[in-house]
Amino acid sequence: MSGAGEQAPEAGAGQTGGRPAPEPPVGALSVDVPGLLAQLARSFALLLPVYALGYLGLSFSWVLLALGLLAWCRRSRGLKASRLCRALALLEDEERVVRLGVRACDLPAWVHFPDTERAEWLNKTVKHMWPFICQFVEKLFRETIEPAVRGANTHLSTFSFTKVDVGQQPLRVNGVKVYTENVDKRQIILDLQISFVGNCEIDLEIKRYFCRAGVKSIQIHGTMRVILEPLIGDMPLVGALSIFFLRKPLLEINWTGLTNLLDIPGLNGLSDTIILDIISNYLVLPNRITVPLVSEVQIAQLRFPVPKGVLRIHFIEAQDLQGKDTYLKGLVKGKSDPYGIIRVGNQIFQSKVIKENLSPKWNEVYEALVYEHPGQELEIELFDEDPDKDDFLGSLMIDLIEVEKERLLDEWFTLDEVPRGKLHLKLEWLTLMPDASNLDKVLMDIRADKDQANDGLSSALLILYLDSARNLPNNPLDFNPGVLKKAAVQRALKSGKKMNSSPNPLVQMSVGHKARESKIRYKTSEPVWEENFTFFVHNPKRQDLEVEVKDEQHQCSLGSLRVPLSQLLASDDMAMNQRFHLSNSGPNSTLKMKLALRVLHLEKQERPADHQHSAQVKRPSVSKGGRNTPVTSQASASPGTSGSSTALSTPVTGGGDKPAVEEKAQRELDRSSSSLLASPSHTSVKEPTPSIASDVSLPIATQELRQRLRQLENGTTLGQSPLGQIQLTIRHSSQRNKLIVVVHSCRNLIAFSEDGSDPYVRMYLLPDKRRSGRRKTHVSKKTLNPVFDQSFDFSVSLPEVQRRTLDVAVKNSGGFLSKDKGLLGKVLVALASEELTKGWTQWYDLTEDGARPQLVT
């Protein structure tokens, strides 16, 4: 059989249909034409970029850069896949993986903490319920999320989910901690260490644009708090259930389709950050999801509880830090450029950078809200600023329960996870008082009873619950001034929007220089927000709450109101819950809000002279780089430069050791008046958080600036304009509905180096300090008398601009990676003038903090 099979081809080759087949010509070759064309196409695709670079005369470095980026992308995707495989292996056989050896940071929480218990019964229950949970999630995506996305925009009318598969791996609870101390008797608090590693497939499609995208795996790890309150005597025994994350969870997503571009290094971190910010708006403290179980529960009070207290953090100084900067490839040891990152829950502050100093003095003050102090800590990390990656200088974690017990801590703490280093902190626990009996004393302590500033150390906390609005005008232009009406009509005609359509209202609120903004409610004249906001108040006797309802669609005002905070001082329980009538709006337009004012009081406890206290300092179980050892250390004595063991109780200026100097620095620190802004949502951008007692308004920074003035010669005497002057033209255009600012020039600026300065001008229209509201001139190189002649405009109406302040700062650029960056001077121009429509051109004196600008004729 095999022989016949072998001869069959030969017989078939010689005959075709009974006739001999033509023999191939001598020398003919069998060529795979498709394969050859494919090989030529690949070679052409590889050589075309090289040829294009040579033809355009560009450097060959672009090819190397492209190859490096390609290798980086492949390496990043490979690392992400390996992490996913390790996590899946841990879920499938935890015992085997632990025995083989797993990193400590991957171990569940019950391994590290004796008060955290395993919850295998709960994991088995969730595993049994998982198919039904997946059905619920799919129903949620298709019946709730998909119609909402389609209705959000006409371009998304063909949006649909083509596949929703959450995966076979259920959510896992790695540990449960139940709090039994320092909690209310009518509540139960549980912390769940959750971990979800899902090989899910969620695909979506927009048929109109032939766009497909999706997610193929998700990892999320974090601590979720569950609060059962209030406990009641009737079934179901629990009034409501509240769920939230104590801090942002760790998130990692693998994309598919068009969104696969988000896996490119640089974009993957940005996309995860944006998604985490969205999660934070709903599920990260102070935001929470509250599910009522009985109808009598006050849901608003549970969703937006009053903070337990306010933590005032005096970030003073450090000593004996490590020198991380090196030169000549490590042969020469240098110093460090230290800065600190302070975290309280989801609130993050970043201090300024002190250049080349192992004993830096920051003298900055921050204030943070504390909602859940059981389980919430003060976390501080010090870093050395570098152009590429910042070096770690030490960390510290302090239990806030200890701070609440002591009320006041002023100590030196030994930094953890580093060989040496100490940090000096002053921590104050401020209690929220519902009456104004202690307000005068608080104002006197923070020096707010005499100065006229609207920001600085806070004396009170304003809690605002924004409920809803009624009868907002569908045509808001009928209730605005003629100039605003004309400008808004022109904008609406250009954009093609209907003027009689329902508005998209949002609410902007401000107290002093602190501004907040609500979410947008689309196409409704009776919006419901149900959002909570807090404002730190410097002096409630003098400050007002300003509220304005705006239409995001037509970019115009729907009404406004002003509430003097002094009214709350005279109200019962310092609270108001009512509907406020809106001015410049419809005849029946109202805004419902609940306002509550609480005085921040520091309760000083009487203690014996021999009382010794120490804050509980500990480390988390999972931290960066596998740092996981819990440590309890005592606050140490001051590492004084002269070998003294006496702890300093006040911030010092570094100019001497006399007690008088220390007392003077403390008094000036308490009188400082720079603004406290909202904490950034993440610290990927190295921008220091403005401190209440830092930046240019810090007296110590002012002294340094004045010392520089004495050393540098800028052509003026110290009594005249020591920081120089700036010439501005300020005018409001009624036709364009814009504030126009022309920056002409500066003169007699101070020099940052022997070659002079590289000045430029930065402007904000307070209280708006967003990046989109910033205006900057070009940089003038090596001059103390720059000429700019640049015009800028701010889109703002005349009634609104008269409530604003123009913040103008002259800064030194210093070039790329230069250390000569800094402030040259500042001026704050109040715009509440009747001459604003005519305009004026004036010289302004630059000062350290912009206060009390003087016009120069």
Secondary structure as GFF3:
##gff-version 3
##sequence-region A 1 857
A	DSSP	alpha_helix	2	14	.	.	.	ID=ss1
A	DSSP	beta_strand	15	16	.	.	.	ID=ss2
A	DSSP	beta_strand	19	20	.	.	.	ID=ss3
A	DSSP	alpha_helix	33	56	.	.	.	ID=ss4
A	DSSP	alpha_helix	61	92	.	.	.	ID=ss5
A	DSSP	alpha_helix	94	100	.	.	.	ID=ss6
A	DSSP	three_ten_helix	104	106	.	.	.	ID=ss7
A	DSSP	three_ten_helix	109	111	.	.	.	ID=ss8
A	DSSP	alpha_helix	120	140	.	.	.	ID=ss9
A	DSSP	pi_helix	141	145	.	.	.	ID=ss10
A	DSSP	alpha_helix	146	152	.	.	.	ID=ss11
A	DSSP	three_ten_helix	154	156	.	.	.	ID=ss12
A	DSSP	beta_strand	159	165	.	.	.	ID=ss13
A	DSSP	beta_strand	172	179	.	.	.	ID=ss14
A	DSSP	beta_strand	188	198	.	.	.	ID=ss15
A	DSSP	beta_strand	201	206	.	.	.	ID=ss16
A	DSSP	three_ten_helix	207	209	.	.	.	ID=ss17
A	DSSP	beta_strand	211	231	.	.	.	ID=ss18
A	DSSP	beta_strand	238	245	.	.	.	ID=ss19
A	DSSP	beta_strand	250	257	.	.	.	ID=ss20
A	DSSP	three_ten_helix	258	263	.	.	.	ID=ss21
A	DSSP	alpha_helix	267	283	.	.	.	ID=ss22
A	DSSP	beta_strand	289	292	.	.	.	ID=ss23
A	DSSP	alpha_helix	299	303	.	.	.	ID=ss24
A	DSSP	beta_strand	309	319	.	.	.	ID=ss25
A	DSSP	beta_strand	326	327	.	.	.	ID=ss26
A	DSSP	beta_strand	332	333	.	.	.	ID=ss27
A	DSSP	beta_strand	338	344	.	.	.	ID=ss28
A	DSSP	beta_strand	347	350	.	.	.	ID=ss29
A	DSSP	beta_strand	361	370	.	.	.	ID=ss30
A	DSSP	beta_strand	377	384	.	.	.	ID=ss31
A	DSSP	beta_strand	391	399	.	.	.	ID=ss32
A	DSSP	alpha_helix	400	406	.	.	.	ID=ss33
A	DSSP	beta_strand	408	414	.	.	.	ID=ss34
A	DSSP	beta_strand	422	433	.	.	.	ID=ss35
A	DSSP	alpha_helix	439	445	.	.	.	ID=ss36
A	DSSP	beta_strand	460	470	.	.	.	ID=ss37
A	DSSP	three_ten_helix	476	479	.	.	.	ID=ss38
A	DSSP	alpha_helix	482	495	.	.	.	ID=ss39
A	DSSP	beta_strand	505	511	.	.	.	ID=ss40
A	DSSP	beta_strand	514	517	.	.	.	ID=ss41
A	DSSP	beta_strand	528	537	.	.	.	ID=ss42
A	DSSP	beta_strand	544	551	.	.	.	ID=ss43
A	DSSP	beta_strand	556	564	.	.	.	ID=ss44
A	DSSP	alpha_helix	566	569	.	.	.	ID=ss45
A	DSSP	three_ten_helix	572	574	.	.	.	ID=ss46
A	DSSP	beta_strand	575	581	.	.	.	ID=ss47
A	DSSP	beta_strand	590	601	.	.	.	ID=ss48
A	DSSP	three_ten_helix	624	626	.	.	.	ID=ss49
A	DSSP	alpha_helix	659	670	.	.	.	ID=ss50
A	DSSP	three_ten_helix	695	697	.	.	.	ID=ss51
A	DSSP	alpha_helix	699	711	.	.	.	ID=ss52
A	DSSP	beta_strand	725	733	.	.	.	ID=ss53
A	DSSP	beta_strand	738	747	.	.	.	ID=ss54
A	DSSP	beta_strand	759	766	.	.	.	ID=ss55
A	DSSP	three_ten_helix	771	773	.	.	.	ID=ss56
A	DSSP	beta_strand	775	776	.	.	.	ID=ss57
A	DSSP	beta_strand	787	795	.	.	.	ID=ss58
A	DSSP	alpha_helix	798	801	.	.	.	ID=ss59
A	DSSP	beta_strand	805	812	.	.	.	ID=ss60
A	DSSP	beta_strand	822	830	.	.	.	ID=ss61
A	DSSP	three_ten_helix	834	836	.	.	.	ID=ss62
A	DSSP	beta_strand	840	845	.	.	.	ID=ss63
A	DSSP	beta_strand	855	856	.	.	.	ID=ss64
###
